[in-house]
């Protein structure tokens, strides 16, 4: 909470209107949370405001609402998204009205067919990505090594 309190003047200084307007209100509400809503405060203090999708990544906790958005978005994603029918307002509305149900059906289908991903890994930790990143670092080091040093005697 102290970070938010220190951030408020900077929101005014950098003309971040919405943050400058709502952060003081948010800070006041959250500062009084322990007295106004003690049960919720206790729940929050026991890490009740986030979820962890898998046990393999102890630092992989995300907010509950973000988890819902990510899982529903991932499960309802189509290769083209809504590009194919985005000009038809009714079709887009039906697509998003049924997204929650499609996501649930897909989840249950994956459970029934045992095709759930039990072990989720970050793409950055896969060997092709590691090799790509190492090559990029080597290229930067090579560039720096090949630059002319203005202080070096010739």
MODELLER restraints for C-alpha pairs under 7 A, 6 or more apart:
rsr = mdl.restraints
at = mdl.atoms
rsr.add(forms.Gaussian(group=physical.xy_distance, feature=features.Distance(at['CA:5:A'], at['CA:27:A']), mean=6.94, stdev=0.5))
rsr.add(forms.Gaussian(group=physical.xy_distance, feature=features.Distance(at['CA:8:A'], at['CA:20:A']), mean=6.12, stdev=0.5))
rsr.add(forms.Gaussian(group=physical.xy_distance, feature=features.Distance(at['CA:8:A'], at['CA:23:A']), mean=6.48, stdev=0.5))
rsr.add(forms.Gaussian(group=physical.xy_distance, feature=features.Distance(at['CA:8:A'], at['CA:24:A']), mean=6.91, stdev=0.5))
rsr.add(forms.Gaussian(group=physical.xy_distance, feature=features.Distance(at['CA:11:A'], at['CA:19:A']), mean=6.07, stdev=0.5))
rsr.add(forms.Gaussian(group=physical.xy_distance, feature=features.Distance(at['CA:11:A'], at['CA:20:A']), mean=5.04, stdev=0.5))
rsr.add(forms.Gaussian(group=physical.xy_distance, feature=features.Distance(at['CA:12:A'], at['CA:20:A']), mean=5.41, stdev=0.5))
rsr.add(forms.Gaussian(group=physical.xy_distance, feature=features.Distance(at['CA:33:A'], at['CA:41:A']), mean=6.10, stdev=0.5))
rsr.add(forms.Gaussian(group=physical.xy_distance, feature=features.Distance(at['CA:34:A'], at['CA:41:A']), mean=5.39, stdev=0.5))
rsr.add(forms.Gaussian(group=physical.xy_distance, feature=features.Distance(at['CA:49:A'], at['CA:63:A']), mean=6.04, stdev=0.5))
rsr.add(forms.Gaussian(group=physical.xy_distance, feature=features.Distance(at['CA:49:A'], at['CA:64:A']), mean=6.37, stdev=0.5))
rsr.add(forms.Gaussian(group=physical.xy_distance, feature=features.Distance(at['CA:50:A'], at['CA:61:A']), mean=5.89, stdev=0.5))
rsr.add(forms.Gaussian(group=physical.xy_distance, feature=features.Distance(at['CA:50:A'], at['CA:62:A']), mean=5.19, stdev=0.5))
rsr.add(forms.Gaussian(group=physical.xy_distance, feature=features.Distance(at['CA:50:A'], at['CA:63:A']), mean=4.25, stdev=0.5))
rsr.add(forms.Gaussian(group=physical.xy_distance, feature=features.Distance(at['CA:50:A'], at['CA:64:A']), mean=5.16, stdev=0.5))
rsr.add(forms.Gaussian(group=physical.xy_distance, feature=features.Distance(at['CA:51:A'], at['CA:61:A']), mean=5.30, stdev=0.5))
rsr.add(forms.Gaussian(group=physical.xy_distance, feature=features.Distance(at['CA:51:A'], at['CA:62:A']), mean=5.63, stdev=0.5))
rsr.add(forms.Gaussian(group=physical.xy_distance, feature=features.Distance(at['CA:51:A'], at['CA:63:A']), mean=6.31, stdev=0.5))
rsr.add(forms.Gaussian(group=physical.xy_distance, feature=features.Distance(at['CA:51:A'], at['CA:64:A']), mean=5.89, stdev=0.5))
rsr.add(forms.Gaussian(group=physical.xy_distance, feature=features.Distance(at['CA:52:A'], at['CA:60:A']), mean=5.88, stdev=0.5))
rsr.add(forms.Gaussian(group=physical.xy_distance, feature=features.Distance(at['CA:52:A'], at['CA:61:A']), mean=4.51, stdev=0.5))
rsr.add(forms.Gaussian(group=physical.xy_distance, feature=features.Distance(at['CA:52:A'], at['CA:62:A']), mean=6.57, stdev=0.5))
rsr.add(forms.Gaussian(group=physical.xy_distance, feature=features.Distance(at['CA:72:A'], at['CA:100:A']), mean=6.32, stdev=0.5))
rsr.add(forms.Gaussian(group=physical.xy_distance, feature=features.Distance(at['CA:72:A'], at['CA:103:A']), mean=5.50, stdev=0.5))
rsr.add(forms.Gaussian(group=physical.xy_distance, feature=features.Distance(at['CA:75:A'], at['CA:103:A']), mean=4.98, stdev=0.5))
rsr.add(forms.Gaussian(group=physical.xy_distance, feature=features.Distance(at['CA:75:A'], at['CA:106:A']), mean=6.75, stdev=0.5))
rsr.add(forms.Gaussian(group=physical.xy_distance, feature=features.Distance(at['CA:76:A'], at['CA:99:A']), mean=5.93, stdev=0.5))
rsr.add(forms.Gaussian(group=physical.xy_distance, feature=features.Distance(at['CA:76:A'], at['CA:102:A']), mean=6.45, stdev=0.5))
rsr.add(forms.Gaussian(group=physical.xy_distance, feature=features.Distance(at['CA:76:A'], at['CA:103:A']), mean=5.68, stdev=0.5))
rsr.add(forms.Gaussian(group=physical.xy_distance, feature=features.Distance(at['CA:82:A'], at['CA:92:A']), mean=6.99, stdev=0.5))
rsr.add(forms.Gaussian(group=physical.xy_distance, feature=features.Distance(at['CA:85:A'], at['CA:91:A']), mean=6.46, stdev=0.5))
rsr.add(forms.Gaussian(group=physical.xy_distance, feature=features.Distance(at['CA:85:A'], at['CA:92:A']), mean=6.81, stdev=0.5))
rsr.add(forms.Gaussian(group=physical.xy_distance, feature=features.Distance(at['CA:86:A'], at['CA:92:A']), mean=6.00, stdev=0.5))
rsr.add(forms.Gaussian(group=physical.xy_distance, feature=features.Distance(at['CA:110:A'], at['CA:116:A']), mean=5.34, stdev=0.5))
rsr.add(forms.Gaussian(group=physical.xy_distance, feature=features.Distance(at['CA:123:A'], at['CA:129:A']), mean=6.97, stdev=0.5))
rsr.add(forms.Gaussian(group=physical.xy_distance, feature=features.Distance(at['CA:124:A'], at['CA:130:A']), mean=6.76, stdev=0.5))
